[in-house]
């Protein structure tokens, strides 16, 4: 995989600002909290009861001795070993988050967790049930971006601007040692309806003293505006297709001029957010990890023709159908093909009536001044510009 030079990186950063017209976005106030919704599809809660009424936050036993020194989160997929590594899974898989508290330090440390098999730093460690831990209060929080859109040029020139995060309470999870992963955002629009990325934190209070797992202050530092992987992260996708992998970025902000010091350290790769071009590239890179596509670097819209082949080109006619220079209707070439506009790009996801031709009612997936979502082409703000339909090489 090619690593861009500093000069190439700077050029790509400058070019990526051409992903949308009108200059970088302005900051907007956060959306009001929304209620998590179900799309009617599996919502990753096969074995864990849905969280509804707020339980008491207390855990442990009053007669258990020891000072709680640390708190952390681990997770397991489909009943596997639980560890602190970020998880990517399909929505039809069961992802369970477990609270872990540590009493004592060093060789005297004792772990308490309801995970069947607990791994810490790669090694299996014995853990007693949370019910046997010293009495404490346990509370869960989502750590989520506050804004659906931001810019890496907000301060004037390019910089990895800090993404604003907020720890939002999960009151229905209070006192529970194990919960199903819930990636519904509460501060930004819920376009994924059960897919996307979410980060989590727990707080444990014992005798008035609180310890917490890493949260909003766990910043990566240089070359990133986001949080370290110490803040537990879960990404749920629709399926193992190109479109499915794209849904892992749902719930993360649109970042004007998203970038990285390397491709592996890119903001999209770390699921911090993306611009339009980096969004469509992310899914291909995920396919490449599984040997289903060629690896390609993060890039900007102007370079996408290098990695795709032209299928058709034209403009929207008065009847809403896209037509070529001779007036012939463009075909709906296929789900997963990209629709390239001047300075913007999306991915075709659904052919609606009239079937077989590309019209402005067909659906595309994209990221533009909002967290990623699906919209009718007519609602993309680009329907009146020339378009190219392209397929990945």
Buried (B, 14 or more C-beta within 10 A) or exposed (E): EEEBEEEEBEEBBBBBBBBBEEEBBEEEEBBEEEEBEEEEEBBBBEEBEEBEEEEEBEBBEEEBEBEBBBBBBBBBBEEBEBBBEBBBBBBBBBBBBBBBBBBBEEEEBBBBBBBBBBBBEEEEBEBBEBEEBBBBBBBBBBBBBBBBBBBBBBEEEBBBBBBBBBBBBBEBBBBBBBBBBBBBBBBBBBBBBBBBBBBBBBBBBBEEEEBBBBBBEBBBEEEBBBBEBBBBBBBBBBEEBBBBBBBBBBBBBBBBBBBBBBBEBBBBBBBBBBBBBBBBBBBBBBBBEEEEBEEBBBBBBBBBEEBBEEBBBBBBBEEBBBBEEEEEBBBBBEBBBBBBBEBBBBBBBEBEEBEEBBBBBBBBBBBBBBBBBBBBBBBBBBBEBEBBBBEBE
